């Protein structure tokens, strides 16, 4: 996990302490990015066991019976479900490889704070340790007030409450990353 991940698309982590508003920010940010023309995939880390389908449904019963993976598809939606045999954290590189066939313009990763990916770090005063802002992979920080710790000069500072400003920055950052990926293939 110490090597930077190599993908055919830009990957931006959104890192923050619980209660900061990561999901709320993404709910507001995604429609704006789509309106700007970006196709954005999201990988969300969960810290607990969860069920995507309901007990008693065929997909649930088949997954519990050993289908690995279990894919459910209809004319409007598909879901790929798979039980993980260990209690280890999922491998982000593997999860990102699952996004490759969809060729997104950008993948936003919520969680996975320890992975060496570019990050937009969110900080709301009074929630969690301010040293999350020291992340060496942070390329942007969105704050609800003044920075409680010194920030690196090369980190973009954003207002956590300015969703349009954050959307413009993410759009520009993703475009720059896509150009870098194209240039590196030449």
C-alpha positions, 0 to 999 in steps of 0.5 A, a space after each residue: 500500500 506504500 506505492 502510488 496506485 496506477 489507474 487509467 482514470 483520476 482517483 480522488 479520496 475524500 478523507 474526514 472524521 465521522 460527522 464532518 459531512 463526507 456523504 452530505 458533501 458528495 450528495 451535493 457534489 455529484 450532481 454538479 460534477 455530472 452537470 459539468 460533464 464528468 462521469 464519476 464513480 464512487 467507492 465507499 468504505 464501510 466500517 461494519 457489516 452490511 446487507 445490500 439485499 434483503 433476507 428472503 430475497 433470491 439474491 440474498 439466499 443464493 449469496 448465502 448458499 455460496 454464490 461468489 460473486 452474486 450479480 443481480 441485474 434488471 433493466 434499470 439496475 445491477 448489483 454485484 455482491 460478494 462475501 469477503 472471506 477474511 476480516 481484512 480491509 478490502 484492497 483498494 487497488 482491486 476495488 479500483 480495478 472493478 471500475 476500469 471497465 466503466 471508464 469513469 472520468 473520475 473515481 471518488 473514494 470515500 474512506 480508505 484514509 491510509 491509502 496513498 491516493 490524492 485526497 481532498 481532506 475535509 475538516 469541520 472545527 471541533 470534529 476529530 483530530 486536526 492533524 488529518 490536515 497533515 496527510 502527505 497525499 492531501 491535494 486540497 483541504 475544505 475547511 469550515 473555518 480557519 485552519 487549526 494547523 499550518 497547511 502545506 503551501 501546495 495544498 488548495 484551500 477551499 471553503 467546506 460550505 462552498 459546494 460550487 467552489 469545491 465542484 469547480 476545483 474537483 473538475 479542474 483537478 480531474 481534468 489536469 490529472 486526465 491530461 497527465 495520464 494521457 501525456 504519460 502514455 505518449 
